[in-house]
């Protein structure tokens, strides 16, 4: 199937760094006050990797399923 990206919302602190880096893949859920994935199949992998590295709680992951 390929890999998809997801956020462990239990760990997300809502810093929005992923949203700023990859707005095509992530957006901020104002109701939950956390980021969410809007394009699970991913996009620019370099951008997603940068978002993963910038995440203070390391809550962004690849699902290799």
Secondary structure as a PSIPRED ss2 file (coil, helix, strand):
# PSIPRED VFORMAT (PSIPRED V4.0)

   1 X C   1.000  0.000  0.000
   2 X C   1.000  0.000  0.000
   3 X C   1.000  0.000  0.000
   4 X E   0.000  0.000  1.000
   5 X E   0.000  0.000  1.000
   6 X E   0.000  0.000  1.000
   7 X E   0.000  0.000  1.000
   8 X C   1.000  0.000  0.000
   9 X C   1.000  0.000  0.000
  10 X C   1.000  0.000  0.000
  11 X C   1.000  0.000  0.000
  12 X C   1.000  0.000  0.000
  13 X C   1.000  0.000  0.000
  14 X C   1.000  0.000  0.000
  15 X C   1.000  0.000  0.000
  16 X C   1.000  0.000  0.000
  17 X H   0.000  1.000  0.000
  18 X H   0.000  1.000  0.000
  19 X H   0.000  1.000  0.000
  20 X H   0.000  1.000  0.000
  21 X H   0.000  1.000  0.000
  22 X C   1.000  0.000  0.000
  23 X C   1.000  0.000  0.000
  24 X C   1.000  0.000  0.000
  25 X C   1.000  0.000  0.000
  26 X E   0.000  0.000  1.000
  27 X E   0.000  0.000  1.000
  28 X E   0.000  0.000  1.000
  29 X E   0.000  0.000  1.000
  30 X C   1.000  0.000  0.000
  31 X C   1.000  0.000  0.000
  32 X C   1.000  0.000  0.000
  33 X C   1.000  0.000  0.000
  34 X E   0.000  0.000  1.000
  35 X E   0.000  0.000  1.000
  36 X E   0.000  0.000  1.000
  37 X E   0.000  0.000  1.000
  38 X C   1.000  0.000  0.000
  39 X C   1.000  0.000  0.000
  40 X C   1.000  0.000  0.000
  41 X C   1.000  0.000  0.000
  42 X C   1.000  0.000  0.000
  43 X C   1.000  0.000  0.000
  44 X C   1.000  0.000  0.000
  45 X H   0.000  1.000  0.000
  46 X H   0.000  1.000  0.000
  47 X H   0.000  1.000  0.000
  48 X H   0.000  1.000  0.000
  49 X H   0.000  1.000  0.000
  50 X H   0.000  1.000  0.000
  51 X H   0.000  1.000  0.000
  52 X H   0.000  1.000  0.000
  53 X H   0.000  1.000  0.000
  54 X H   0.000  1.000  0.000
  55 X C   1.000  0.000  0.000
  56 X C   1.000  0.000  0.000
  57 X C   1.000  0.000  0.000
  58 X C   1.000  0.000  0.000
  59 X C   1.000  0.000  0.000
  60 X E   0.000  0.000  1.000
  61 X E   0.000  0.000  1.000
  62 X E   0.000  0.000  1.000
  63 X E   0.000  0.000  1.000
  64 X C   1.000  0.000  0.000
  65 X C   1.000  0.000  0.000
